[in-house]
Amino acid sequence: MRSVPQDHDLSRLSPATVAVSGGRPARVQGAPVNPPIVLSSTYVSQGEPGPAPELLYARSGTETWLPFEETLAALERAELPALVYGSGMAAIAAALSLIPHGGRVVVPRHAYQVLHGYLADLTARSRVEVVVVDIAETDQVIAALTPGTSMLWIESPTNPMLEVADLPALIAAARAAGALTVVDNTFATPLVQRPLGLGADVVVHSVTKYLAGHSDVVLGAALSDDPALHARLLAYRTLHGAIAGPAEVYLALRGLRTLALRVERAQANALELARRLSEHPDVVEVRHPGLPGDPGHARATAQMTGYGAILGVRPTGGADGADAVVAALRLWVPATSLGGVESSIERRRRFGTESITVPSDLLRLSVGIEDVEDLWRDLDRALRGR
Ligand SMILES: Cc1ncc(COP(=O)(O)O)c(C=O)c1O
């Protein structure tokens, strides 16, 4: 078969190009341009399996995962492949499994609420000890990294308060204290922030959000460049069966192809809406790291290449006023989750499990890639016409 030369060194390419060209099949005459979905639970194999990873049984690995895992690793500038999981929570569970029995983990008070739910469950079974901090208060976090702390968990920007952690300072302090650092990079995406390059031990993603980008799959991923940690994250996936279906991973790679375009457009829309909402008479407060007056602005400017596309907005009228805004919208989708091409909105405290330090009237807006004027008209009308 004739093969066509291709540039395999993804590390020399910009992220937008990596997202498009990573994980393609070999350029052989007549080969497909996209990696195929292989639907097989088992592979032809006999005799004692060799030490090198090989295709044997689909809980241990399938060829449909690999192109996505390689491309995500290239985007995060990781040396070792990403590990795809059946959900972001499965990736989170794998990362938390790195804490030794009874070990202490320092976590942001504002973080994805199901992380807190899971930690409460682990605490109730004496599996871990949890210390909650304000992740934006660097001195407070460092003071919490007492000897014997096993792990520092970081979300930045945080869900849903959009606080920005000082990643270089916190990662260095955790390392000095002998603790692993895990960064949930879901909100920023590797296009905007690369925590492994700042020394983080593990990065986790809800692939469900921006990476897949179309609100059609639930998936997660974890990355680590430490071979021992990588092996444990992989073992967790195999032993717990926390695996992804091939079709979902195919869709995630398809979504990843347009990540740069989507993030660029969504961020531009978000910043424009944040500016306009800050001056709106029916808005009390806007949280977005891109706003010069936002508490996280200077830090985000220093360590991120953008500000993400999530906004926190508190309209006038309290929680009822916020619910009325959601009800009056026609274009924005009232839904949980985020990071899809469509703009969505929800009042986070509608969940009884959300932290009570999140204002009850806070609306979390996931800004999509629609025309910004259409998004603005819908928001402005809903805010005024309640
Ligand atoms: C920041 C963050 N991390 C993790 C998760 C969990 O991911 P999944 O829903 O894919 O399990 C979410 C989900 O909303 C999230 O927002």
The ligand as an ORCA input file, in Angstrom:
! r2SCAN-3c Opt
* xyz 0 1
  C     -16.101     21.166     36.919
  C     -16.743     19.831     36.764
  N     -16.034     18.722     37.025
  C     -16.580     17.487     36.902
  C     -17.894     17.320     36.545
  C     -18.473     15.920     36.471
  O     -18.454     15.460     35.165
  P     -19.555     14.403     34.578
  O     -20.874     15.075     34.676
  O     -19.057     14.196     33.180
  O     -19.478     13.182     35.416
  C     -18.665     18.434     36.244
  C     -20.080     18.267     35.830
  O     -20.845     19.188     35.803
  C     -18.071     19.724     36.369
  O     -18.778     20.837     36.127
*
